[in-house]
Amino acid sequence: MNLAATKIELAKQLLNTNNAALINHIKALFETQNVDLWDEMPEDVRKSVERGLKQSESGETKSHEQVMKKYKKWLKK
């Protein structure tokens, strides 16, 4: 079955169902496919992520062990 035929068959099934849960699930699936989380982030968060990626690409990183050693005193309870 080609894509066009599959779409028509799905549309028929959707029109013929009264299953509200199924319809809501399909609706939610479409909505999640159309959301670009990057566009949803505040500008300052996007800039911070971009800065972090640049730092990572240029080797300006610290290992997990280095970070844990530095902040160990705050983790003790």
N, C-alpha and C positions, 0 to 999 in steps of 0.2 A: 504494500500500500504506500503510495507516495504521500508527501507532506500535505498537499492540498486535500486529498481524500481523507487523510487522518484528521485534519482540522474540521472538515465537514462532519465526519462521524462523531467527533467530540462535541461539536456544537449541537448536533441532534440529541446526543445523550444528555447534555446539560439542559436543553430545553424540555426534555421529557422527564426529568427527575424532580421530585418534590423533597428530596433529602436536603434539608437546610444545612446540616453539618457538612455535607460534601460540597455544597455550593460555597459555604463560608471558607472551607479549606482551599478550594480552587481560587477564590477571591484573594485570600491571604497569600497564596503562592504567587499570584500575579503581582501583588503589591510589593512583595519582597524582591522580586526580580527587577523592579523598576527603581529601587532605591540605591543611590550611590552614596555609601556612607561617607566618603571623602567630602562630598558636597554638603552633607549634613553636619559636618564638624565645624565648630567655631574657627574663625580665621586664626586666632592665636594658637589653637591646637594644631592646625595644619602646618603653621610655620615651625612649631616645635618639632613636629614629626619630620619635616623636611630638613631641619637643622641636625637632628639626630641621624638621619640617613647620610647626610654629607659627612658628619663626623665619623660614622662607621666606615664609609667608603675610603676616607683618608687615613684610616687606621687609628683614629683617636678614640679607642675603646679601652675599657678595663674589664678584666675577667670577673666572673661571679665571685671567685675566691677573694680577689682584691677588694671588691665592694663589701663583701660580708665581713672581712677583717676590719675595714674602716668603721663600719656601722654596728659592729658586734655589741658595743656597749648599750645601744638603744634596744637591742633585741632581748636582752636579759630581763627576766621578770622574777 
